[in-house]
Every structure is written in C-alpha cells, then in structure tokens.
Amino acid sequence: MTEYQGRKIPTGDQVLAQQARDHYDTVKGGSPPSGNGNAVVASDGGVVARSGDVQGLVAAYLDTVAPAGLVGREVQFRDGLYVTRDDGEKIPEDRVFAAAVDQVLVGLIKFNGKGEKPDVHMAAIYDGQVPPRRDTLGDLDQSQWQTGLSGKPEDPWQAQNYLPLLNPETGEWFTFVTRSVTGLRAVGNLLRHYERLKKTHPDMYPLVNLKKGGFNHRDERVGWVTTPALAVVGRHPKDNVSKPDASPSADLEDEIPF
C-alpha cells in the first residue's frame, strides 16, 4: 500500500484481489486462491477472477439463475405426437436431430400443485454427478400419497430425463423432457447406443428421428398404447453443427427399434 494525506491507498493488484474474493463470497460461497495470478476484468470492472477460475464462476452463476438445465425449447411426447411445449407445434418424424447424449440430465421431480414451483433434482451423469436416491427425498408414507389414474396411491416423486437435441440445419436447440416409463426407456436405449458408438467414434453424436412405437396393452379395454421412440439414423460430429452425416452408410448397426 501507499499513503496519501495520511491514508493508506491499496495498489491496483490489491484492489483486484479483493474484488475477486468478494465475488467468490457472493457467487461461489468461497474464496479464490491467494496470490495475484492473471486477472480477468469485466468491461465495467465489476467482475474479477483468475483466468483459470472463470469456468467455475460461469458454472456457479448458471447454477444460481438457471438450475433447471433445460436447453432451448422443451419437447414433449403428448397424445402420440412430439410437440414443442411453448406453442404445441408438432415436430415431423422425418426431422433429424443430433442427440447430445453426454449432456443428458437424469433425476426426480415433485409437483406441488398449480401455480407452485416443483421440486427438481437433476444430475449430469456424464459429468460424474449422481442423482439423489428416492429414499433421501422424504414423502415415504404411502398413506399420504394421492390416488392416481390407476386407482392406487402414486409416488409424488417421478423419475425424469432431459435429453438435449440440436437441429443441425438451423442450429436451434431443444430438450426432450420425459417422465413416462416408455420415454425413460427410449432415452435409456439411446444411451446404450451412445456407449457403443463412443468405442468406435468418440467424437460423434447419434443422429435421431423422433418416432413413435407402441404395444397392445394386456388390458383389452386400454388397447393400443403409443410410445416414444428415438430412432438412430446416422451420426454427427460433435464439433460441427452444419454438416450432419445422415447417409444410409452411416452408423446404423445399433439402430434402436421402434
């Protein structure tokens, strides 16, 4: 520090270090490593971090303002059709998407009634995150569960998957959100395909069509049940959003049945 008219004036490096500490205390809940390092300063001088810590700050900020993990527009499988939730528009079955499988989120959701924010616990399993076990979330007394369409008490916590999908032609992102048994199975089948694909083409994503399948319910009164299916039609470079490989000779040996 230097002195001016009897007051101690901090140096520029000391100001930057203090700003970094303040920012970490506010956003990240901790202090950055000591020392000067290489500072990164926003145009207004308000955010400071060492260059190696920037990604951590970004992740902490996103966890604060956008914890849900949805990418782009939400896609649902509803009444036998894939539709975008915001406008109900149908997605054609022949539209091709690159499935960013290694960004999938899995977890549990509990709805708290109309107008109330649901409780959501999602984990990025390809980043090493682990979703919570059901028995750690409470609501275990089945006598308190509401009766569902089956006529039996239903668990208020539902399994849920978020699968990011990229339209390679437009660059637009979507997220397929599913909570049904058949939808979770479709995503699981795609993950199994991706695990095989990684062994031969680690830099590729599966290309998929959003198809529908189905089965005859064992209860004849129910009849045919339409289910979601993610049909693999090729592969797509992870670092290329403009030239998907959907040719017949692409990686189809592991095609998911539908």
N, C-alpha and C positions, 0 to 999 in steps of 0.2 A: 504494500500500500504506500501511497504518497500522502503528504499532508498539504492542505491548502487552508490558510486562515485558521489554523488550529484544528481543522477537521481532517480525519483520515479518509482519503478517497481511494476506493478499490480500483485495481487495474482492470483493463479490459478482460484479461483471462479470468480474473476472479469473478467478474460480473457474469461471464458466460457459464462458468462452473456453477454459480448459484442458481442461475436460470434453469440449468439442466436438472439440478437437484429439486427445485420447486416443481418442474414439470413432471418428473418421475413421481414425486409425492402425490401429485394431483391425479395423474392418469394411470400410473402403473402401480402405485401403492408401495414404492420403494425408492431407494436412491441409486444413482448410477455409480459405476466405479470411480474412484478418486483419480486425480491427475488431469492434465489439460487435454490430451488427446486431440483428435481432429473434430472440431465443432461444425455442426450444420445449423445454419440460422435461417429462419423464415424471412420473407421479404420485409415483414413488419418487426422483425427482431424478437418476436414473442415466443418462438419455439426453438429450443436448443437441445441438441443431443450429439453424442459422438457418432461418427458415421456408422460404426458397427452396431449401434443401438437403434437405428432408425426403424428397421423392420419390426423390432419389438414394440416400439411406440405405435406404429401403424396398427399392429395386431391388437394392442391394448385399447386403442381408440375405437376400432371396429367392434371389439367385444362390448364396448360401452354403448355405442349408438346403433349397432345393427347385429344383435346377438342371434337373431333367428337363423341366419345362414342361407336364406333364400337368394338365389342368383337370378336376376332378370324377372321374367313373368312366370307366375305359377301355372302349372298344367295339372289338371285333374282328369281322372277317368270316371265319367259320370254317365249313367244310363247307357252304357255300351259305347260311349264316344270319348275321345280325348278332346278336352276343351281348355282354353285359357280362362282362368278364373275371373279376370277383371272384366271381360266382355262376353264370355260364354261362347266365343267363336270356335267352331270345330277345326281341328287340325287334320288335314288329309293324311290318310295312311301311307301314301307314297312319299311324303316329305321325309327327307333324310336329315338325321341329327348325329353329331359327334357326341358320344356319351363320355363326359369327363368323369370316368368311374373312380379315379383316385381322389376325387373331391366329394364323394358321396358322404352324407351325414346320416347317422342312424341314432335312434333314441326313442324317447317316450313323450307323450303329450297327454295332458289332462285338461278337458274343457270345463270352464267354471260358470257356464250359463251365458245367456245372451247379453252382450254389452260388456262382458268381463274378459279380461286378458287371460288366455290359457297359460298353464304352467308347462314349460317346454324344457326338455333336457336332451340336447343333441351332441353327438361326438363325431369328430373327423377320424375315422378308424385308420385311414391310411397315413395319418399324421401321428399315430400312436395313442390317440385319445381312446378312452374306454367309457362307454355309456354306463349310467348307473344301473345297478341291479334293481329290479322291480321292488324287492322287499325292503329297500332303503328309502322308499318314497312315501311310506305311510299308506293310509286308506286300505288297510288289510282286513278290516272287519266286513265280511261279505254280507252280513245282515244290514249294513248301511248302504250297500250298492243299489243303484236304481235298476228296475226291471227293464230289460231290453226287448227288442223285437222278437227274440227267441222265447220270451216268456220267462227267462231266467235272469238272476242278477248278473249285471255286466260290470267288469272291472272298469273304474273310471280312467285308468291309465291305459293308453293304447300305444302299441308299437308304431313307429313312424319312420319313413325313409325320405330323404331329399336327394334326388339324382339330377345334377346339372347337365343340361343339354344345350349344345351350340348348333345353331343353323349356320353351316359353313358358307352358304351363299350370301347371307345378309349380315353375318357376324352377330346376330341377336341371340341373347342367352335366355334360356327358360329353365325352370326347375320342376321336374315331375315329382309331385308330392303324393305319397300313398300311405294308407293305413290299413287297407284290407289284406286279408291273408293271401289272396291271389296276387295282389300288387306287390307285396313284400317278397313273394316267391319269384315274381318276374324280375325284380331287381336283384335278388339273390342269384338267379340263374345267369344274369348278365355279369355279375361279379365273378362267378366261376369261369365264365368265358374269358374275362379280362385276365384272370390269373394265368390261364393257359397262354393267352396272347402275349403276356409280358415275357414269357420264356423265349419266344422267337422274334417278337417285335416290341421291345420295351419302350420305344419312342412313339408308339401308336395308340390311338383310342379306337374302340369299336364304333362303326357307323351303324345306326339302327333306324328302323321304321317303327312307329308306334302302331302296332297291330292289335287286334283283338282275337281272343280264342274263346273257349268255353267248354262246358260239360253238362251232361244231364244230371240234375240233382237226384239223389236217391229218393227224395220225397217227390212223387209224381205230381203233386199239386204245385210244386215250385217249377218243375220243368227245366228248360234250358237256362243255364246261368252263363252270362257273358263275362269274360275275364280279360284283364290287360295282358299284353304280351309284347316283349321287346325283341323284335326280330333283327338279328345281325345281318347286315347286307354288305359289309366291307370293313375297311379300316381307314384311319385318318391320322396324319402326322400331328403330334401334339403341338408342335411349334408352327403349324401352318393352318390358317383359317380360311384359305381361299381355294385350295385345290384338293378336295376330298377324293379318295380313291374308292369309288363305288362300282368298279368294274366287276364283271362276272368272275374274273380270275383272282379277285381279292380274297382275303382270309375268311372263307365261308365254311371251313370244315367243322367249326364249332357252332354252327348256327343254332340259335335257340328255337325249339319247336313252338308252334302256336296253332 
